[in-house]
């Protein structure tokens, strides 16, 4: 197995601020595409929103994930251990 393939692992990240949360899940689907799932809403509420975006390769999905990380930081969210 090459180093590139070993780096292609599912990820789960979460950010929070006062009353809001934002999560990202990156995982491979049954057909080999990578799916970036974004989940956000009010902390402590069962309500929230979910968006899924498929990517042909891991690198494309990671590029989007990096953009989301930057945006969360600019908006005052703090990373949380899951």
FENFENZI-V896604 format. One record per residue. N is the residue number from 0. RES is the residue in three letters. NEAR is the number of other C-alpha atoms within 8 Angstrom. Layout:
# FENFENZI-V896604
n->[N | N]
res->[RES | RES]
near->[NEAR | NEAR]
This chain:
# FENFENZI-V896604
n->[0 | 1 | 2 | 3 | 4 | 5 | 6 | 7 | 8 | 9 | 10 | 11 | 12 | 13 | 14 | 15 | 16 | 17 | 18 | 19 | 20 | 21 | 22 | 23 | 24 | 25 | 26 | 27 | 28 | 29 | 30 | 31 | 32 | 33 | 34 | 35 | 36 | 37 | 38 | 39 | 40 | 41 | 42 | 43 | 44 | 45 | 46 | 47 | 48 | 49 | 50 | 51 | 52 | 53 | 54 | 55 | 56 | 57 | 58 | 59 | 60 | 61 | 62 | 63 | 64 | 65 | 66 | 67 | 68 | 69 | 70 | 71 | 72 | 73 | 74 | 75 | 76 | 77 | 78 | 79 | 80 | 81]
res->[UNK | UNK | UNK | UNK | UNK | UNK | UNK | UNK | UNK | UNK | UNK | UNK | UNK | UNK | UNK | UNK | UNK | UNK | UNK | UNK | UNK | UNK | UNK | UNK | UNK | UNK | UNK | UNK | UNK | UNK | UNK | UNK | UNK | UNK | UNK | UNK | UNK | UNK | UNK | UNK | UNK | UNK | UNK | UNK | UNK | UNK | UNK | UNK | UNK | UNK | UNK | UNK | UNK | UNK | UNK | UNK | UNK | UNK | UNK | UNK | UNK | UNK | UNK | UNK | UNK | UNK | UNK | UNK | UNK | UNK | UNK | UNK | UNK | UNK | UNK | UNK | UNK | UNK | UNK | UNK | UNK | UNK]
near->[4 | 5 | 6 | 6 | 7 | 8 | 6 | 7 | 6 | 8 | 8 | 9 | 11 | 12 | 12 | 12 | 9 | 4 | 7 | 10 | 13 | 11 | 11 | 13 | 12 | 12 | 10 | 10 | 8 | 5 | 5 | 6 | 11 | 14 | 14 | 14 | 11 | 11 | 11 | 11 | 11 | 10 | 7 | 4 | 7 | 4 | 6 | 9 | 7 | 8 | 7 | 8 | 7 | 9 | 11 | 7 | 8 | 9 | 6 | 9 | 14 | 8 | 8 | 8 | 10 | 8 | 8 | 8 | 8 | 8 | 8 | 11 | 9 | 7 | 6 | 7 | 11 | 9 | 8 | 8 | 5 | 5]
